[in-house]
């Protein structure tokens, strides 16, 4: 998806772009795990002597959670930010002003606190825990015996035994780590003992040559990329240097501390807990790191903090991430990739010293591919800062080619792990021409985006592709042999990289009313052109419309992007709606929203071009209700009973709110900021009036019992396709003409009939609302396009036409 300078980033370093000498080889999943046949046998339920409890392998450990909305829609670029506001996604800054994270101490281990040091409220922590778990969804458990096969290439059993004997780290007579007491009295002592043991292992067998350092970070604050005031403190970190790591950033104005440790320069993190202290009471004491850093889930009798979501967001070339939970007797591994996460049962570290050593060596490996990093994206690091970078892919002829990353612009990133995991890299070719490379992970039954982009070549108003590289990694190759691939919650994803033309900023970065309206107009035209080419977009949103160049001709002032959810069509419809969540409630049409309403027994309708055109209407409404001016968010646009907040509620409330908005007898312009001129208000009202009768007609069609009659009525409606597009485009043309007149873009003059109120009211206790930070930056709570994995199948009305145990290794 073409990005822009307005997109958010995790890479805080910005300076002039330079070329790195050589990129490392492409990631090979076999190096991270081992060679195996994907058709693996599922191990039966076993009783693990290490965990002292019955373990059912590769099955969910809790009832299937409701599929809650995920963090941010599309590419997290929906986080609309003002230049003055503290960004939820914290934008890039120039090298001269890029602050670094300092290693500060704060009271209490495993605590979560605000910028002032005060702990977050229990309700806040519970919500963050819920949202974080919602991201990765159900986490299956696999037998810890699989860990014996991890990182076999790091060191042989013979070499490990010789080392342990020579270093006196392990006593083979008593089968005990000499430095780790089985009866440790406090966590501090345990942590110190583990740090010493791990340091010795890495130094003696790691061959890291100074590139990895074991650090006790239980008192070191790791700021999150979304809000620096929200921090985490992992017990132990493997600090790393190399072409994928840089020193962490600090909020502007804070002092940089050289050699600091943070999420951007750790290979992995370990959590340390005593066996006896890992209770529910201990969880309350621990608190939960905030939504974006960590979540808690139960492993037998242990509660484990997972921090690797932040590592994903700070290290954009992450393909997967692994972490360990360590106690005085046990180790458990937690793995996270774009298909979700799994956890292992406990392995006794005293009975299995070789397994423990290899886990430490693998997770501190000097080879970035083994750590789960994509070595085709590399940076030149100077004084701890990324100053240049390259990305390697294939050109249109299939030959390897290397592009320079633009270090003066942010890279767009989707801030959910279990998702398409989109990252858009801003780059330049050898001639200095700006291009964009998009990494994304698709489900097996999804058509690759490059297939649609190939078909859209030459289509005006739609993003253009130059080349693509498919099948880079598959998540099923990252799972252990005992993993149950038939489990309900696992959906394999395949990574691809597409090279595309670079366009301007996203629509929300408009610099004038005219620019915004013209861009939206040309995006509608692009949608029509795309339909003529046999494709329906199906995911129209604010984030998927980019501004054209300043001197762009009519038809190119706005560009429709992101064809991930597109569909090949032969006419005005995309067939019957599927169970996939395509788009977000904010932009979905009333018909699409009603499709999944279980309380309605009337027939469903195929998704059609009118649904997408209605989505364009809601994009216009987002502009008018959501912005008080250029780069000026309406602070209450997604709060309380504001119309946009209602549209991001659950499906039922969103449906009825939108239906009522469309059929209102008189257009209520009072909630719209006076920045928007009468021309824009009139456009919105006329656009609304266009869809009011269509919505009613679709409802009548759905209520028609005879399927043949339904089909005939729908055909009659679609017979006006060209007229529908022509009418809508003419509405925009009229508005543009009015804006071009002297004073046409002047703010409205409020009279007695129009009293603007910024207080949208408050929701009742059982209603939802999106949270907005004090600075006005919006954190989108409801995002139904993040998790595009197929949900559990549901029954439709009969009237609907929808098709729808661990052994010792010593």
N, C-alpha and C positions, 0 to 999 in steps of 0.2 A: 504494500500500500504506500503510494507516494507520500512522503512526509513533507515537513516544512520546518522553517526556523521556529515555528511556534510550538512544536511538539516538545513534550517533556523528555527528560533523560535521567539516567542514573549515572552516566559517565560525566563527572563534574569538570573534567579537565578540558579546557578549550584554548587552543593556540593555533598557529598556522599549520596547515597540513604538510606533512613530509612523508617520504617513502621509507618503509622498513626494508632492510636488506634482503631478508628471505623469510617467507612464511613457512611454518612447519607443516608436516604432512596432515592430510585430512583425517578426521577422527575415525578410529576403527573400534567399533563396539567390542570386538573380541579382546582388545587390549584391556578393556575395563572389567571384563568378567572372564569369559572363557569361550572356547568354541563348543557349540552344542547344537543338538537338533531341537528345533522349536517345538516339535511334537513331543513334549515331555510327559512323563508319568506323574500323576499326582500322588503324593505320599498320604497314607491314611492318618487318621487322628492318632496321636501318640502321647505318651506321658513322658515329659521331659524331666530327667532327674536333676537338671540344673535349675529349672524353674520351680520344681517341687509342686507342680500343679498340672492338671490335665490340659492339654493344648490341642485344639482342633486346627490343623494347619490349613492355610490358604482360604480361610473363611472369615467373613466379617465378624467383628468382635462386639458389635452393637447393632441394634435395630437400624435398618436403613433410614438414614436421616432424610428429612424433607429437602428437596433440592432448592436450597435457598439461593437468592440472587447473589451474584458474585461482584466483587470489588468495583471494577470500572468497565464501562462498555467500550467495545471495539479496541482502540489502541491506547487507552488511558488518556487520549488527547481530548476526551470529553471533559477533563478537568479544566474548566475554563478559568484562566488566571489573569489577574490584572498585573501590570508591571510593578505596582507598588505592593501587591499582596505577597505574603509569604506563601509560596507554592506548596500545594499538597504533594506535588511530585518534584518540587525543588528544581528549578531550571538550572541550566548550565550558566556559568559565569566565565568571564575572560580569565586567562591564566594569571594575570596580574592580581585579580581580586578573588580568585578561587580559594576559599578558606579550607583548612584541613581540620579533621577531627582531633581533638585533644583527648588524651586518656585521663578522664577525671574519675575521682573516687566519689561514690555515693553510698550512703548507709544501707547496710543490709544486702545480703546476696540474693540473687534471683528475684529482685524486686523490680517493679515497674513504677516509674514516677514521671511527673510532668517536669516542665522546664524549671519550675521553682523548687523541685525536690519533693513536693508533696505527692503521696501515692494516689493513683487513680482510684475512683470509686469502684465498688464491687460490681455494680450494674454495668459499668463501662467495660471492665475486664471480661465479664461474662459475655457481653456482646462481641468483643474482639475475639474471644475464644471460639464462639459460635461461627463467626464469619470466617475465621481462619480454617476451621475444620470443614466448613462448607466449601472452601476452595478446593481442598484435596479430596473431599468426599470420604466415603467409607475406605478405611485403611485395612487391607487384608493382612493376616498374619501368616508367615511362612516358617517352617521348621528351621531353627537355628543351626542345624547340622549342615545346611548349605554353606555356611560361612567357612567351612573347612576348605571349600573349593575357590574361595575368593583370593585374588591376588597371588596365585600360585607361582607366578613368574618372579615375584619380588625376592624370594629366598627359599631355598630348599630346607626340608626338615633337618638334614644333617648340619647345614650351615647355621641354622637357628640354634640347634642344640649345642653346637660347639661354642657359639657366641654366649649363650646363656650360662654355660658352664664356666667359661673363661672370665666372664664379667661378674659371676656370682649373683646375678639377678634372680636366678631361679634355683631352688633346691629340688633336685630330682628324687632325693630320698624321701622327703616329706610331701613332695608334689605341691609345693607352695612357692609363690613369689616372695622372696626374702624381704622385699621392701614394702609389701602390702599385707598388712595384718588382717586376718579374717575377723578379728574382734576390735576393729577400730572404734574409738570412742566418739569422735566428732568428725564432721565433714571437712573441716580445715586440715586436719591431719591426713585424712584420706586423699584429699586433693593434692596436697604437697607430695605425698608418696607416689601418686599416679604421675604427677608432673615429672618427678625424678626418674621414674621407670621409663616413661615415654621418651624423655630427652635422651636417655642412654640408648634406647633402641634406635631412635632416628640417627643419632650420632654414630653408632656402631655399625648399623646395617643399611642406613638410608641412602648413602652416596648422594646426599643433597648438596654438598659443596657450599654450604652457607645460604642456600636458597629457601630453606625451611627452618623455622624456629618454633619451638614449643613454648607457649606463653601462658602463664596463669592470668586469666582475664576476668576473674570473678568480681573484681572491683573496677573493671574498665568499662566505661559506657560506650556502647556501639550505637550511635544515632541511626535512626531509620531514614531511608531516602525520602519518605513522604513528609515527615515532620521531624526536624532535628530535636524537638523537645521530647519526642518519644524515643526511648532507648532500651537496649537490652544488654545483659551482662553474661555471656556464656562462661562456663567454668574454666575450660581450657580451649585454647585456639592454636591451630597450626598456622602461624604467620608465614606468608609466602611472598617471594619476589620473583619477577619474571615478566614475560611479554603480555600476560593477562591481568597483572595485579598492579594496583597503585595505592598510594596512601589515601586514607579516607579524607573526606572533606569536613569542614566545620561551617556552621552558619556564618553569614557575612558579619564581620566585625569581631569574630572570635579569633583568638591567637592560634596559629598553627604550631603544633607540637611535632617536631621531627621524629621520625621512626615510630609514628603512632600505629595502633592496630585497630582495624574496623572491618566491617563486612566486605569492603572492597579489596582487602589484601589478606584474606584467610583462605587456606585450602579447604579447611573444614573446622568444625567446632565440636567439642565434646561436653556433655553434661555429666556432672558427678553428684551422686546421691548415695547415702548409706542405705543399706537394705532396710534397716529397722525404721528409718525416718521417712521412707517413701510411702507415706500414708495420705489419706484424705486431708488430715489436719495439716500435713506438710505442704499440701497443694495450696491451702489457704495462706500459709506462711510464704510460700514461694510467690504467690500471685501469678498472673499469666502475662507474659510479655505481650505487647499489643498486637493487634490483628496482623500487622504486616511482618512481624518478626518471628513469632513463635506461636505454637498452639500446643494444647495439652491433650493427651489421650491415654487411656489405661492399658498397660501391658501387664497382664496377670495382676500382681499386687503392686505394680509400680506406676507412677505417673511420670511421663517423659515430656520434657520441653523440647520442641523442635524449632530450630532457629534458621533452617536453611532456606526458608522462603525469601528472607532478606538477601541471602547470598545470591539467589537467582536475580534479584532486582538490582544488585550492585555489580554483578558480573554478567554482562549482557551476552557473553558467549558461552554461558553455562548450558550444557545439554542435560546434565543430571547432577544431583548433589547427594552426598551421603554423610551421615553423622552417627556418633556413637553415644549410648548411655552407658556409663561405667559405675559400678559399685565395687565394694571390696571383694566380691566374689563373681560378679557377672558382667557380661558385655552384651549389648543388643545393638543391632544396626538398623538405621532408618534410612530408607532410600526414597528420593523424590524425583519424578520426571514429569513430562507433559501428559502422561496418562494417569497421574496421581501418585500414590505412595504405598509402600508396604513396609512392614516392620517384621523383624525376626523374633523368635522366642529366645530366651536367655541361653547363653553358653557360659559354662563355668571357666573362668580364665585360669584357675589353678589346675584344672584337669586338662585344659587345652591351651598350653602356652604358645604353641606354634601358630595356632589360629589367631590368638590375640596379637602376636608379633606381626603377622602378615596384614592384619587389619590396620595396625598402626602404620606400617610401611606403605600400604596401598593408599591410605588417606593422606599421607604426607609425601607422596611420590613427587620426584622432581619433574616427571613427565606430565604435562598438563592434560593430555588426552586421557591418562589413567584417572585423573581427578574428575573427569567429566566436562572438560573444557573443549571448545571447538577451536582447534589450532589453525584453522583457515582465517581466523580473525586474530590479528596480532598487533601489539602496540610497541612503540619505542618509549621506554620509560627513562626519564632523566630526573634525578633528585627526587625520586618517588612519585613523579607526576607523568602522566601520559602526554607526550608532546607530538606524537605522530602515530599513524596506524595504517594497516593495509587489510584488505579483505580479498580472498581468492575464490574464484568461481570458474564457470565456463562461459565462453562467448557464444555467439549465434552459430558458430561452426563446431562447437563442442570442444574447443581447445581451452586449456587452462589459461586464465588471465587474472592479473592482480590489479586492483584498483586502490587508490589512496583514499583513506577515510578523511572526511572533513572534520577537523578537530574544533572548528569555530562554530559548529552547529550541533544541536542535540540529536540523539537518535531516539526514535519513538519506540516505546515498549509497552506491551500489554502486561498489566500488573496482576495477573493471576497465573498460577503455576499450572494447574490442571486445565488446560485450554489449548487454543491454537498457538499460544506462546509467541505471538508475532513480535518481531523486532525489525525495525526498518533502519537500515544503515545509510547515512548520507555519504556519498563518495564522489570521486572525480575520475574521469578517464585520463589517458595520457595527454590529451589535448586540453585538459582543464574543464571539460564539459561536465556539468553536474548530472549525476545519475543517482538512482536509489536502488538498493538491494533489499529485498524483503524476505526474511526467514519466517516460515510458518509451519506448523505441524497439523496435518489433516487426519481425519478419521479414515479408516479403510474404505468405507462405503461413500465417501465424499469424492466428488470429481475434483481433480487438482485445479487450482485457480488458473494455472498457466494454460490449461485447455480453453478456458473462457477468454483469457487475454489473447490467445492466438486467434480466436474467432473475432475478437474485437479490434484487430489491427486495422488501422485506417478509419475507424469509427470516430467521428468528431465528438468532442466532449467527454471522451472516455479515456482512462489511463492507457498508455501504450507500452508494450513489453518489447525488450530487445533479445533476451535470452532467458533460459531457465535451467536449473540443475535439480534433478529429482532424486528421491530415495537416498538422501544423505545419511539418515539414521532412522531406525525404527525402534520404538520404545519396547517392543516385545523382546528385542535382543538384549535389553538391559535388565531383564528379570531372571531370577535364579531358576534352576532346573525344576525345583519342586513347586514353582508357581502355577496356580490353576488358571490357565488362560480362558477357561470357560466361565470363570467367576463373573457374576452379573455386572460388576462395576469396572471391569477392565475392557478398555477399548484401545486397540493399537493405534498409534499415530506415526505418521511418516513425515520427516522433515524435508522441505524443499526450499530452494532459494531462487528468487525471480529477480532479474535485472530489468529495471523500468526507467522511463523518463522521469525526470524530477519536475515537480510543479511548485506552485506557490504555497502560501500558508493555508491552513484550514479555514473554513468559512467563518468561524467564530473570531478570526483575526481581521475582520473587515475594517477598513479605514474610513469608510463613509457608508451612508445608507444606500447610495446608488451602487457602490461596489457590491454590497451584500445582495441586493435585489437582482442585479445583473448576473451575478454568479449563480444564484439559485435558478434564475430563468434559463441560463445555458445548461445547467445540470439537468433540468427537465427536458430540454432539447436533446441532450446527450442520452438520457434514458429512452427517449423515443427512437433515436438512432440505433441504440443498442437492441431495442425490441425488434426493429426492422432487420437487424442482423441475426435474429433468432435467439436472443438472450434476454432473460428477465433478471434484474438485479436482486431484488428481494431483501435488500438490507439498506435502504435509504436512511441516512442519519446525518446529523450535523458533521460528524467526524469523517464521513465518506464523501464529502464535497470539498474540493480545494479551489482556492482562488487562482485564476489565470494570471498571466503577466499583465503588467500595468497597461501595455499597449495591445492587449489581445483583441482580436477581431470578434465580432458577434458570433456566438456559438462556441467560443473558446475562453470566455471570461470566467467560466466555472467548469470544473472537471469532476466527473463521477469516478470514484475509485473503489477499490476493495471488492473484487468479484468472488470472494471466497464462497459466498452463499448464493451465487447466481445459479441459473438453471436454463438449460436449452429448452426453447419453446417453439412451437409452430402455430403461432396465433396469439391471442390476447391473454391466455391463461398459462399457468405453470403446473397444471394438473391439480389433483386433489392435495390438500394440505397434508403434510407429513407430521410426525410427532416431534420433529426437531424444532428447537427453540431458535427461530431465525428473527433477529432484530430484538429491540428492547420495547418495553411497554410504552415508553415515552413517544416513540415514533410509529408504533404498529397501528394499523387501521382498526376500526371498530369491528369489521368483519373478521379479521385475523384474530383479534382478541376474543371474540365470541366463539370462535372455532373450538377453543379448549374449555369452554364453560360447560362443566358436567351437568349443571342444573337445567340446561336447555336441551330439549329432546328434538328440536327441529333440525333439519338437514344441514350439512356443511356445504360450503361452496368452494370451488377451486380458487386458489390464490391467483389474482389477476393483476393486470397493469394498473387498475384503479386503486388497488391496495397500495401500490408503490407511489402513485400520485398523491394519495391521501397522506402518505408518509412525508412527502415534500411539504404538504400543508403544515404538518406538525413541526417540521424544521423551521418554517417561517414563524410559527407561533413561538418556538423556542427563542428565536432571535428577538421578537417583539416583547415577550414577557420576561425574558432572561437577561436582557442587557439594557442598561440605562444610558449607554453611549458607547463610543469607541473604546475598547479595552476597559469597559466599566460594567462589571457584573451587577445585576440586581441582587443585593444581599439576601433578600427574602424570597427569591424566585422559587426555591425548592423547599420552603419551610411551610409548616402549618397547612392551611387550606388553600394556598396559592395553587393556581390551575396546573402548573407544571409538576408540583408536588403530588397532586391528585393523579396525574397521568403516570406517575412512576410508582403508584401503589400496586396492590395486588391486581391480578387480571380483571376480576369482577368490578372493583371500584374504578379502575382505569377505563373499562368499557363504558360504564354508565356515565362517567364524568365527560368522556369525549362525545358520547351520543348526545348528551344534553347541551354541550357546547356547540355542536353542529346545528341543532334544531332550535336554538334560542331565537325568539322572534326579533329581538333587537340585539345588535352586537354591543357588548359591554366593553367599552374601550378604557374604562377608568383604571383597571389594573395595569395598563400598558404605560410605561414611562413616557413622559412628554417629549423625550428626545426623538421619538419616532414621529415623523411628519404625517399630516393627513393623507398623503399619497400612500404611505405604507399601511396606515390603518384601513384605508379603503380597499387596498389590495387584499389584505387579510380577510376583510368582511366579504368581499366578492368571492374569494377563494372558498370561504366557508359556505356561502350560499350555493356554490357550485356542487358541493358534496352533500349538502343537506338532503336533497331529494334522492340522490343515489344511495345513500345509506338506508333510507326508508324503502327504496325499491329492492335492495338486496335482502332486507329483512322479509319483505313480502315473498320474494323468490324462495327463500329458505323455508318459509311456512307452507309453501305449495307442496302438497302430498305427492302428486304425480311427478316422477322423475323426468319423464319426457317433456312435460310442461315446464318444469324447472329449467331443463336444458334449452328449451325454446325461448323462454323469457331471458335467460342469460345471454343467449346469442343475440337477441334483439338489443340488449343493453350494450354489448360489445360491438355491435355494428356501427356505433358512433365513435369508435376508437380515434380515428383521425381528427374528428371534430372535437373530441375531448381534449386532446393535446393542443390543438390549435386555439381552443378557447382559453385554456390555462396560460399558454404562452402569451396570448394577447393581453391577458390581465396584467402580466408582468411588464409587457411593453408599454401599456397605458401608464403604469406606475412609474416606469423609468422616464417616460416623457414628462410626467408631472414633476418628477424630481429635477429634471433638467431646466425647468422654468425658473426664472429669478425668484429666489426665496422658497423654491419648492421643497428643499430639504430642511427648512427652518423648523425648530421645535414647535409643537402644537401650543396654542394659547388656550389655557384652561378656562372654561366658563362655569356657570352654575351647574350645568348638567354633567360636568366632568370633573370630579374631585378625585385626584390621584391619592391613593392610600398605599403606603408600603407595609401596612400591617395586615397580612393575610389571615390573621386569626390563628387559632391553635387547634390541633387535632385532639380528638377524644382519646381516651386511654387505649382503646383497641384499634386505633388507626396508626398507620405507618407514616413516616416522613424521612426524607433524606437529610443527612446531617450536613451542616455547613459550618465551617470553621469561623472563628471570630473575625477573620479578615475577609470573609466573604467567599473564599475559595470553596468550591463545592466538592464534597466527597460523595460520589454517586453510590448510593446504597443498592439500588436496584439496577441490575445489569444482566439481562437474560440472554445475551449473546455470548457471554463469557464461556459458559460451559455448554459446548455444543455436542456433548456426548448424548447418545440416544437415551431418553428416560424410559422407565418401565412402561410397557405397553398397557393401554387402557381399552376397555370395551366401549364401543360406540352404540348409539341408539340404532335400533333395527331400521329406522327410517332414514338413517344417514347413508349417503352414497360414498362415504370416505373409504378408500382402500388402505386400507391401512395395515524329637528324641535325640539327644546329642551324645555321641561317643567321644572317647578320649583320643587326642592326636599325639599324645606324648609317648 
